[in-house]
Amino acid sequence: MADGQALLRMEGISKRYGGVHALEDAHLDVHAGRVHAILGENGAGKSTLIKVMSGVVAPDQGRMYLDGREVSFANPAAANRAGIVCIFQELSLIPDLSVADNIIASNPPTRFGLIDRRAQRRLAEEALVKAGGEDIHPRARVGDLPLSRQQIVEIAKALARKPRLLILDEATSALTAADVTRVMAVLKRLRSDGMALLYISHRMHEIAELADECTVFRNGRNVESYEQGAKTDNEVVEMMIGREYRHAFPPKPPRPAEETPPALAVRNLSWTDKLSDISLEVRPGEVVGLGGLDGQGQRDLLLALFGVLRGVTGEIAIDGRPMAIDSPRQAKSADVGMALIPEDRKTEGLMLPMSVLHNLSFAALGRHARFGIIDRQAEATSVDEMIRLLAIRSNGTSIPVSALSGGNQQKVVIAKWLMLSPRIILLNDPTRGIDVGTKQEIYQLLRKLSGEGAAIILYSTDYDELIGCCDRVLVMYDGTIKTELAGDEITEHALISSALNIAPQAGAATGEAGHAPVSAASGSVA
Amino acid sequence: MKEWRFFAAEQRATLLALVLFLVMFIIYVSNHPAGFTPNVVQTASNKGVILAFVAMAQTLVVLTAGIDLSVGMIFILCNCVGSYVLGGTMASALGGAGLVLLTGLGCGMVNGLIVIFGRLQPIVTTIATGAIFFGLALWLRPFPGTVPDFNGDLADLFTGKLFGVVPASLVFLLAVVLVVWVPLSRSVIGRAIYAVGSSDMAAYMSGMPVKLARFTAFAVGGLLAGFGGLFLTFFTYSGEASLANGDNYTLFSIAAVVLGGVSLYGGRGSAIGAIFGALAFRTIGDLLFVFDFDPLWQPLFQGLVLALAVTFGAARLFRIRNRLEMFS
């Protein structure tokens, strides 16, 4: 551990969202002149921790000390003034302003009350040089730059505020390998200048290269802090897991035979720079999981299959017949029989102010219409059937769907698609933010549907779910499928190490049946 | 890339609006029986400048990704106020002009305060306040009229010609651009106005004055609409609470803003572009006149030009790769 007083000390920080503890009694010491890495899987509380630190959210409990003096930040600007600057995962750039305008956004130099554009430009250029972005023109419009260049601008913007503590939240996730190398060099220089850096990344090799000290978080609590190098990758992964199973999953039936023709077959699917060369097959009666860290292209893959994306290349075959699916309308047609349970039920799944009845019957309206007129009797009958099947707890079908609980809303979204009796069901993290009881009902339902012959693709950020529900799991990394796990190979250890794209340890279950896992070194070419 | 290319990229929409206006105006002048004479330019300028002021007002609010449906009514109310206070000596008439502008500023401030502190959408807020402003205008001028001692000299000073050649209204418009728009667009608040319209979340995270920017956009918008009302009074020597006029100017200001290359999604464009948009929009009517079309065709042609311009601006949709982005 470093000597002397911590630049920033956090003690007993707790934060709840609804009934969920995002942080519970968390503590952290950050020292000047050191890089402190934070590790933890999806939802471990890392993001909440830095939001507290940088004044975006206020903690429910706990204290923060800067240079030994207690502080609290009302907003991001207050944290900035104290010298704490954060580079967020979601970019905070303003797309329509120029690079220089963005870098000097918060307090531009002024002359006679007007922005001194020449001075601003000089400052922006200095910051760009520090961030390794000499090649970016200060007058370029930020929205016109590619994402990796925008990320460099974001770093320059943070440096222009002369931070004492710089927080990087997955700041390298959008960068190319060459950019990562440059940013690493920049960060090392900043460290030797005496800046404190807090580094959050899922890329283990970057942490190995950069960090002096690491802290692992799990379920909103500190697990352990250690000097970088004191633990093996394997031990770190163990620390990140360490949960007991809390969900009951229905038993898995025997997998369908290999020779069963697939209901959905995808060959060499690619889309812009987000998805590359994806091939997969799903047989009737099979539940295939999509794993990996958040944002490795899983959502885009589901959208591509459902016909939402433009310019998708590769082949998609339904029941052996090649198909070009270019709209959700076509995807749900009888020819294809596909349904997508979207990620954000509030915007993509439901019309919140409309009634439960109308929401349920939207996707299947065509079936209840004769000559374009909706047969209300038939509609009501099949809606009632669905409500019974999914045990949706609703006070009648005419109340607005927004009045239901989150779990019941999600059931409505699923039921709406089941009314079409789809043969291929895509689910995008369907249990996020819903209660345990409903989760279990959804797991049972998935098994029931697959038992009736549906082919299911389930993307989930919850590893338990992938283990408990899926016959096979395809782990995605950087827009492509890196590893395939089947049957007993699906363990939390295998899921995490393949998600981090590090070489699995001897003895741990690995994906022998699938593609060869790629070594950590080649993983840096992201 | 060279410096001038960045300049061209930044000003592309404004330059397009300028070209559109110049092409239309050249066609108009070259077919005008009198040709390119000071009188023709003065008449065109006087007609265009009023809409230009109202369009500038609309621009500020649209830049924050809002819309101001009360601009036309602020404009009418200021006209009615003007018809009471622009009388007497030169000094008192000038004081009256100040009062007219204050009226506009006040109306804009009311809009801004309601939007910020009432957290209401601009569209609803300004429908409501617009009706109130018009109500006040009607109360002031139930019938068209003016003060007996209306100072026509002052009015003529602003609507006549300088040195017998340059239209004074155009010079005054330029002065307002230099005194109001240019400093604002180069100030911290001005930049925040663009930032709020482009991405209000990122602007907040960057510690920009988000609320002050919204308020300023509405307030200065009101002031600019006040300039429009003042000029209408100078031209007509009177005030009239005309519902049709108010509604027309509101809608025309939105059309001018779109023609001028200001994005209705906020964050892009400039008031100078909107001025050219306003001048171009006004020229449509003049073109119909020189080509001897029935004036009844005017709305139809204005609509066609607007539809074409908007289609042009929507070309970006072809580049979208994720269809969900079309809905956001």
Interface residues (C-beta under 8 A of the other chain):
Chain A: V56 N75 P76 A77 N80 F88 L91 S92 L93 I94 P95 D96 L97 S98 D101 N102 A105 S106 N107 P108 T110 G113 L114 I115 R117 H137 R139 A140 R141 K157 W271 T272 D300 L303 V308 L309 R310 G311 S327 E348
Chain B: M1 E3 F6 F7 A9 E10 P183 R186 S187 V188 R191 Y194 A195 G197 S198 S199 M201 A202 A203 Y204 M205 S206 G207 M208 G267 R268 I320 R321 N322 R323 L324
